[in-house]
Amino acid sequence: MNPIWKVFDRVLDVMAVMAGVVLVFICGAVCYTIFMRFIFNQTTIWITQTTEYGLLWIVFLATAWLLREGGHITTDIIYSTLSDGAKRRLDIVMFLAGAVACAICLYYSVAYTYDSIVNHVTDVRAVTVPKADIFFIIPVGFFLLTVQFLRMVWGKLAAAGR
C-alpha cells in the first residue's frame, strides 16, 4: 500500500476515534444536566449548544472513515442483478458523483469558514463562540470525503485494468 494512503487511513482512524470521544462526552453531558435538573433543580445552559456542536463534529469526523469501511446504507435490488462489469461502471459513476458533490460542498464550506474568519462572525447563544472555530470541521470533512471518493474511483479503475 502506498505510504500516503497509510497516513490517510491513519488520519481517518484517529478522526473516527475522536468522534467516539465526542459522542461519549455528549452522553455524559446530557446525563449530567438531567441529574442536575432533577436533583438540584438547576440546569447547565451550555449543554444544549455544546451537544449541537458535538453532533456536527461527529458527522464530519467520522463520515470519511464510514465511507472507507462501506458502512453507508445501500439499496441493492437493482445492483445485485447487474454483471460485475456493470457494477464496476455504476460504482465509478456513483463514486465520481459523490466526489463532485463533496468537492462542491468543500468549496462552499471553505468560503463560509473564510468569511466567518474575516468578518469575525460569532454564534451568540448561551456561550459566544466564533463560528469559524466550530464550522472549520466541515471543510476538513468534505475534503477527506472527496479524497476518499476519488480513492474509491481509482480502486475501481485499477481493478478494471487487471
Phi, psi and omega per residue, in radians:
M1 nan 2.472 3.119
N2 -1.049 2.366 -3.138
P3 -1.044 -0.529 3.112
I4 -1.126 -0.715 3.127
W5 -1.217 -0.533 3.056
K6 -1.104 -0.775 3.111
V7 -1.140 -0.758 3.127
F8 -1.046 -0.800 3.116
D9 -1.090 -0.673 3.114
R10 -1.122 -0.720 3.087
V11 -1.052 -0.793 3.126
L12 -1.084 -0.713 3.124
D13 -1.117 -0.779 3.138
V14 -1.103 -0.729 3.136
M15 -1.146 -0.644 3.097
A16 -1.141 -0.693 3.078
V17 -1.117 -0.729 3.100
M18 -1.055 -0.682 3.091
A19 -1.074 -0.697 3.083
G20 -1.109 -0.701 3.104
V21 -1.112 -0.742 3.111
V22 -1.088 -0.718 3.121
L23 -1.081 -0.754 3.100
V24 -1.099 -0.728 3.097
F25 -1.048 -0.791 -3.141
I26 -1.050 -0.810 3.136
C27 -1.051 -0.781 3.119
G28 -1.115 -0.724 -3.128
A29 -1.142 -0.723 3.119
V30 -1.152 -0.752 3.089
C31 -1.079 -0.707 3.118
Y32 -1.062 -0.838 -3.096
T33 -1.179 -0.596 3.074
I34 -1.153 -0.767 3.098
F35 -1.040 -0.827 -3.121
M36 -1.103 -0.653 -3.108
R37 -1.213 -0.767 -3.055
F38 -1.452 -0.547 -3.111
I39 -1.540 -0.801 -3.045
F40 -1.923 0.005 -3.138
N41 0.988 0.621 3.077
Q42 -2.227 2.603 3.114
T43 -2.150 2.779 3.109
T44 -1.847 2.005 -2.985
I45 -1.270 -0.389 -3.069
W46 -1.480 -0.160 -3.052
I47 -1.117 -0.818 -3.087
T48 -1.066 -0.838 -3.138
Q49 -1.086 -0.761 -3.125
T50 -1.150 -0.708 3.130
T51 -1.199 -0.596 3.058
E52 -1.066 -0.820 3.106
Y53 -1.113 -0.681 3.120
G54 -1.069 -0.721 3.107
L55 -1.109 -0.702 3.071
L56 -1.054 -0.817 -3.120
W57 -1.123 -0.692 3.125
I58 -1.014 -0.786 -3.128
V59 -1.017 -0.887 -3.018
F60 -1.456 -0.266 3.018
L61 -1.358 -0.609 -2.962
A62 -1.875 -0.192 -3.006
T63 -1.134 -0.751 -3.139
A64 -1.149 -0.659 3.073
W65 -1.084 -0.779 -3.139
L66 -1.091 -0.684 3.094
L67 -1.110 -0.776 3.123
R68 -1.045 -0.676 -3.111
E69 -1.400 -0.107 -3.120
G70 1.268 0.517 -3.056
G71 -1.532 -0.006 3.129
H72 -1.333 2.636 -3.141
I73 -1.239 2.364 3.088
T74 -2.294 2.683 3.000
T75 -1.933 2.217 -3.026
D76 -2.111 0.446 3.125
I77 -1.069 -0.859 3.128
I78 -1.410 -0.721 -3.074
Y79 -0.984 -0.707 -3.094
S80 -1.196 -0.331 3.133
T81 -1.561 -0.139 -3.087
L82 -1.417 2.728 3.033
S83 -1.280 2.909 -3.134
D84 -1.054 -0.718 3.119
G85 -1.121 -0.745 3.121
A86 -1.163 -0.667 3.078
K87 -1.063 -0.776 -3.130
R88 -1.109 -0.764 3.115
R89 -1.118 -0.737 3.102
L90 -1.112 -0.723 3.092
D91 -1.047 -0.774 -3.137
I92 -1.065 -0.793 3.132
V93 -1.096 -0.787 -3.107
M94 -1.183 -0.703 3.122
F95 -1.171 -0.672 3.068
L96 -1.125 -0.728 3.101
A97 -1.083 -0.717 3.090
G98 -1.107 -0.723 3.129
A99 -1.128 -0.749 3.132
V100 -1.133 -0.796 3.128
A101 -1.056 -0.769 3.137
C102 -1.189 -0.635 3.101
A103 -1.129 -0.680 3.090
I104 -1.131 -0.801 3.097
C105 -1.103 -0.637 3.077
L106 -1.043 -0.828 3.136
Y107 -0.996 -0.896 -3.093
Y108 -1.199 -0.590 3.121
S109 -1.250 -0.608 3.048
V110 -1.142 -0.753 3.129
A111 -1.075 -0.753 -3.138
Y112 -1.156 -0.770 -3.138
T113 -1.129 -0.733 3.097
Y114 -1.062 -0.801 3.113
D115 -1.058 -0.689 3.120
S116 -1.127 -0.636 3.119
I117 -1.223 -0.871 -3.075
V118 -1.098 -0.723 -3.073
N119 -1.649 0.093 3.103
H120 0.925 0.841 -3.125
V121 -1.291 2.333 3.121
T122 -2.159 2.722 3.026
D123 -1.748 1.948 -3.066
V124 -1.802 1.778 3.059
R125 -2.444 -2.285 -3.137
A126 -1.055 -0.699 3.086
V127 -2.252 2.291 3.113
T128 -1.423 2.147 -3.059
V129 -2.317 2.390 3.012
P130 -1.104 2.235 -3.095
K131 -1.056 -0.595 -3.132
A132 -1.075 -0.610 3.126
D133 -1.143 -0.536 -3.136
I134 -1.515 -0.779 -2.967
F135 -1.575 -0.031 3.124
F136 -1.158 -0.313 3.114
I137 -1.190 -0.406 -3.121
I138 -1.149 -0.918 3.089
P139 -1.109 -0.588 3.091
V140 -1.067 -0.833 3.141
G141 -1.102 -0.756 3.135
F142 -1.200 -0.565 3.061
F143 -1.091 -0.845 -3.133
L144 -1.123 -0.660 3.080
L145 -1.116 -0.762 3.131
T146 -1.047 -0.824 3.127
V147 -1.071 -0.757 -3.128
Q148 -1.124 -0.737 3.082
F149 -1.068 -0.772 3.132
L150 -1.148 -0.617 3.066
R151 -1.081 -0.716 3.130
M152 -1.185 -0.659 3.055
V153 -1.058 -0.836 3.138
W154 -1.026 -0.730 3.122
G155 -1.089 -0.714 3.122
K156 -1.191 -0.699 3.119
L157 -1.170 -0.675 3.103
A158 -1.150 -0.669 3.106
A159 -1.157 -0.603 3.141
A160 -1.206 -0.508 -3.128
G161 -1.387 -0.175 -3.114
R162 -1.418 nan nan
